[in-house]
């Protein structure tokens, strides 16, 4: 592989260590690395709340992970269990990224998630130190001294090298800094034995690679790329490039998706078995996503309903749920979309207990006018459009709970309880 032909830059991938738990620890005057704390979603149900984040010490002492549930927690008086405050985490994320702008131009910062950011330091790193590691340590110190939060940093000649350095090496380094360059690929990428340790390789992808006789990153780097592409498509070639530490992405180049869609999903507060209660939530989610596409002056020509079964149902049937799509005449009307989605549900539901509901609108097209239909009450259609837009304006100004359908007051409805959530979790009483 001729690396001289590949892009060479300086990239820092920075992760806020145990972010939610660290934010909560700092607010309580605790050291994030020494506190014994978990952030748990508030769900009164048979399975208990979900652990959203655990401090490093809680993970070390009790083996807690971010997929554990309340039932997995030990009865230990040292363990502090707190609810999430998403507004606080968003505020801290903005403050952290604001610190990053002191080290590189804002256009060279890509917020990858609420707790990770990618920085292109190619043209500015030399202004802050005599080595890449020293600059990384300076950024860490700025974040820690101002906000009390600890960060881990992956350094690479391109984004994928920086990401692997972050995920695989930084957390084991005493300074919480990992570094990979083109010259390090044989020693630092090919020697990775667990495929799922590498960004972009989940359990299913790893299983597909195993079927091709690929069990580690060395196998992947020395496999036949044409065979990988034949079996796995363009994703296979991307993984092959990752094994060689190659990434030609450009942070300044805007991303374009082929088929944009809008969606939302809910984890229900309990297992639902009543058809009427389930359909109320489906219509609430349908209305919420419909409002989003109207806000972008779009209409959908394809709807998808995702239904996730309860844990108990999965244990008995072995099925996790179903997903069904249906093409429709393009519309943005909440009533029509709710009706079509409940029809999809009734066709495919056989009485299973439900725990997750999701809705997606695809095949989007601009809403430039209203196509009238000789076989419909067009006056009603026009009135419904006005009603939808008026409702959107009221909710935009006064909040999602300012105007609700009457069925949102019935048993099983979730619109009111979710109106103050941020990212599906408690936003907290204030930004503090």
Secondary structure, 3 states (H helix, E strand, C coil): CCHHHCCCCCEEEEEECCHHHHHHHHHCCCCCCCCCEEEECCCCCCCCCEEEEECHHHHHHHCCCCCCEHHHCCCCCCCEEECCCHHHHHHHHHHHHHHHCCCCCHHHEEEEECCEEEEECCCCHHHCCCCHHHHHHHHHHHHHHHHCCCEEEEEECCHHHHHHHHHHHHHHCCCCEEEECHHHHHHHCCCCCCHHHCCCCCHHHHHHHHHCCCCCHHHHHCCCHHHHHHHHCHHHHHHHHHHCCCCCCCCCCCCCCCCCCEEEEEEEEEEECCHHHHHHHHHHHHHHHHHHHHHCCEEEEEEEEEEEECHHHHHHHCCCEEEEEEEEEEECCHHHHHHHHHHHHHHHCCCCCEEEEEEEEEEEEECCCCCCCCCCCHHHHHHHHHHHHHHHHHHHHHCHHHCCCHHHHCCCCCHHHHCCEECCEECCCCCC
